[in-house]
C-alpha cells in the first residue's frame, strides 16, 4: 500500500530526485511519489473546507497530467469540466461535491462511453501538484490550484474546440 508521507509543511524534494514520468514534477520516486503528493493535497481539501474551495481544479489538473493512470476517456471528461470551470465560471468548491452536486456527473454517466480518446499533449504544463502542495494558506492554495488548472487547460489546446462544444451541448440539454 502506498504511504502518504507528504504534508502541507513539506519542502520540495532535493535529494535522490527524479521527474514524474507523467507530469514532470520533481519527486523522489516517479509516479508513486507524485500520487502521494496528490493524496496529501486531497486530504487537506477534504479536512479543511477553506482549502477545498478549488477542489475541482486539483482533480481535473491532476487527472489530465496523469492520463496514463486515468485513461483517455477520463481526459475528455476532465477537459470538459476544466472548460466549464475556466470559461463558464463553474464552481470548483468541494462543497458541491459533498452535497452531491458534482459538476457534469450526469454527463459522465450518460455519455462517458461515447467520449473520444483524447491524446495528451507532449508537454503537460509547467505547474504540477507540488506547487499546490507547497501553498501555506487557503487563499494561496486556491490561487495555485486555479493557476494549475489554467496551465493544464492551456496545454490541451488541441482539444479545446471539442471541450467547448461539449459544454455548449451540456448547457443546452440542461436548460430550465
N, C-alpha and C positions, 0 to 999 in steps of 0.2 A: 504494500500500500504506500502511495506517495505521501510523504510528510510535507507539511507546510511550515517551514522554519522562518517564513518571512513575516514581518510586521511593519506597521506604519513608521516605526522609528528606525528601520534599517537604512543602511547606506548602500550605494551601488556596489556590486561586487568588484573587487580589484585584483584578487589572486586566483590563479588557475581558471581563468575565464575563457569562454568561447562565445559564439553567437548562436542564438536560437536559429535553427535551420528554417523556420517558417518566417518569423518577423524580423530577425536580425538583432534582437535585444541582446545586450551583453549579459550573459548568465554563466553560472558555474557548470551546469550540466545539460546544455541543449534544451530541448523542448520541456523536459520534466521540470526544470527549474523555472522556466517561463510559465508553465501551467501552475506551479506552486505560487508564483507571484500573483497570478490572476486570481487564484483562490483566496489569497490574503486580501486583495482588493475587494472581492465579493464579500468576504467575511466582514470587512469594515463597513461596506454599504448596507448589509443586512442588519448589522448590530447598532448602527447609528443612522437614523433617518436623514440627518443633515448631510452625511456622506452619500446617501442613496439618491440624492436629487438628480444625479446624472447617470444613473444606473444603465439605462439602455444604450448610451454611448459606449460604456465599458463593454457590455456584452457584444454589441454589434462590431465594434472595432476589433476586439479580440478574435471573434469568430472569423472575420474576414481576413485577418492577418494569419490565421492558422487554419486555412481552408482544408489543408490535408488531413486535419484532425476532425473536421466537422462535415465534410462532404460538399460537393459542388452545388447541390440544390440548396443547401444551407446558405451558400453565398448569395443566391438570388433573394432569399427571404431577408437576410440581414442587410443587403444593399438597398432593398426596397424600404426597409424600415429606417435606415440612415437617411434616405431621401426624405421620408416623412418628417424625421426629426429636424433635419437641417434646412429643408426648403419649404416646409409647411408648418413650422413651429410646433412640431409634436412634443408631447410631454415625456421627457426621459426619466421621470421620477420612479423610484422603486415602489412608491406608494400605490401607483396604478397597478403594478404587478400584484401587490399584496391584496388589493381589492378585487382581483380577478379581471381587471380591465386591461389586459395585455394587448398592446398595440399590434394590430394585424393578426391576432391569434386566429380569428376565424378565417382569414385569407389563407393562412398556412394550412389549416385543417381542410379547407375546401379545395385548394388548388396546388398544394405542395408537390404532389406527384407530377404535375404538369409544368413546374418551373423548369427553365432551361438549366443546363450545366454551364455556369459562368466560369470561364477560366480566370484564375487570379493573375494579377499583373506580376511582372518580374520583380519589381520593387514594391514592397508592402507599405512603405512610408517611413519617415524618419522618427516619428514618435511611436512609442511602444508602451506596454503595461508598466514598465519600470518608471516612466515619467509620472504616471498616476499614483503608483505605489509610494513614491517619494514625497507626495504632497503632505503638507503639515497641518492644513486647516480644511474644513469642509468647503470653503469658498475656493481655495486653491485646487482641491480635488475636483470640483465641478468644472473649473476653468480648464484644467488639464484633460479631463475626460472629454469635454466638448472639443478641445483642440485635437485630441487624438482621433475622435470620430471624424472631424473635418479633414484631417490629414489622410486618413484611410479612405474616406469618400473621394478625395481628390485623386488618389492613386488608382481608383477603379473607374476612371473617366471613360474608358472604352465601353462601359455598360450603363452609363448614365441615362441614355435615351430609353433603354429598356426599363430601368427603375422608375423613371419619371412617368412613363406610360402606365406602368402597373399602379402607381399611386393614383393617377387620374382615374383609372378604371375602378379602383377600390372606392374612391370618393364618390363616383357616380353610382356605384352599386349600393352604397351605404347612405345615400342622401335621404333625408327625412321626408 
